[in-house]
C-alpha cells in the first residue's frame, strides 16, 4: 500500500519531481497549520461556552440564596407576630412591648429586604456578564 492508503498513489509520487514533492509537502503543512488554528479557535469557543454555563449556575445559586432569605424573613416575621399576639394581653397599658416587638419585626424585614436587594443586584450583574458572553460567542459564530 502506498501513501494515503492507495496502491497507485506511491507510484504517482515516485514519478513527481523533487519540486512538486516539496510543493505537496508545503501544501500539507499549510493545511495542517490551518487545521491547528481552527482547532485552537474551537477550543477557545468551548471554553467561553463553559464560562457562560458556569455564570448561569452562579445566577441560579444567587436566586436560591434570595429565596432562602425571603423564607427566613417570613419565618422571623411570623414568629414576631405570634409573640406580639401572645404578649398583647399581658403588656402594660401603653403597649410598649407590642411596639418593641413590631419595631424589631420591621428591622428584620428591612434587613432581609436589604440583603435581597444586594443578591438581586449581584444576580443581575452575573446575568449581564453571561448575556454579554453569549452575545460575543454568537456574534463570532455568525462571522464564521
LINVENLIN-V952548 format. One record per backbone hydrogen bond with DSSP energy under -1.0 kcal/mol. CO is the residue of the C=O (numbers start at 0). NH is the residue of the N-H. If there is no record, write none. Layout:
BEGIN
CO,NH ; CO,NH
END
This chain:
BEGIN
1,4 ; 7,11 ; 8,12 ; 9,13 ; 10,14 ; 16,20 ; 17,21 ; 18,22 ; 19,23 ; 20,24 ; 21,25 ; 22,26 ; 23,27 ; 24,28 ; 25,29 ; 26,30 ; 27,31 ; 28,32 ; 29,33 ; 30,34 ; 31,35 ; 32,36 ; 33,37 ; 34,38 ; 35,39 ; 36,40 ; 37,41 ; 38,42 ; 39,43 ; 40,44 ; 41,45 ; 42,46 ; 43,47 ; 44,48 ; 45,49 ; 46,50 ; 47,51 ; 48,52 ; 49,53 ; 50,54 ; 51,55 ; 52,56 ; 53,57 ; 54,58 ; 55,59 ; 56,60 ; 57,61 ; 58,62 ; 59,63 ; 60,64 ; 61,65 ; 62,66 ; 63,67 ; 64,68 ; 65,69 ; 66,70 ; 67,71 ; 68,72 ; 69,73 ; 70,74 ; 71,75 ; 72,76 ; 73,77 ; 74,78 ; 75,79 ; 76,80 ; 77,81 ; 78,82 ; 79,83 ; 80,84 ; 81,85 ; 82,86 ; 83,87 ; 91,94 ; 94,98 ; 95,99 ; 96,100 ; 97,101 ; 98,102 ; 99,103 ; 100,104 ; 101,105 ; 102,106 ; 103,107 ; 104,108 ; 105,109 ; 106,110 ; 107,111 ; 108,112 ; 109,113 ; 110,114 ; 111,115 ; 112,116 ; 113,117 ; 114,118 ; 115,119 ; 116,120 ; 117,121 ; 118,122 ; 119,123 ; 120,124 ; 121,125 ; 122,126 ; 123,127 ; 124,128 ; 125,129 ; 126,130 ; 127,131 ; 128,132 ; 129,133 ; 130,134 ; 131,135 ; 132,136 ; 133,137 ; 134,138 ; 135,139 ; 136,140 ; 137,141
END
